[in-house]
Amino acid sequence: MEFSWFTKCQMMASNYAQHWEMILEPDLGSLIQAVATDARTSFTGPQSMRRVAERLTLVADSLVAASDDRARAADVRREDGRCTEALRYLASQLASTAASVEAWKHASASATETSQAPSA
């Protein structure tokens, strides 16, 4: 599941970098919602979301480091910047959504325990 999420996030960030007319929030926000839906069905969903967020941050940091190391054409720098922006956005959204998924899972577990408790 993590590999799938990470790959989808990378592909979406790459699309955002190359298609300058693409808007960050609506297009990438739908991906975050899909990942959150998947995470609710997995025992380790929130932790997996946080791990993917950490990996996306590492990729964004490596893009920044690579662009600092060499002189690049303006278009390539712009694409790298947009990709970094998208990766960081996705990472922050995944991390914050992981907290809400975790809260949802705890609330669901508590509701299940309450409904299964024997009545006196």
Number of C-alpha atoms within 10 A of each C-alpha: 14 16 10 11 19 20 14 14 23 18 13 20 26 18 16 23 23 17 12 11 8 13 10 17 11 9 12 20 15 11 17 20 14 11 23 19 13 14 23 17 11 13 10 11 22 24 18 20 29 21 17 24 26 17 15 26 19 15 17 21 14 13 17 16 11 12 14 11 9 8 10 11 8 9 10 14 15 15 19 21 17 21 25 24 17 25 29 21 20 27 26 17 18 27 20 15 20 24 15 15 20 17 13 13 19 12 12 12 12 12 11 11 11 11 10 9 8 7 6 3
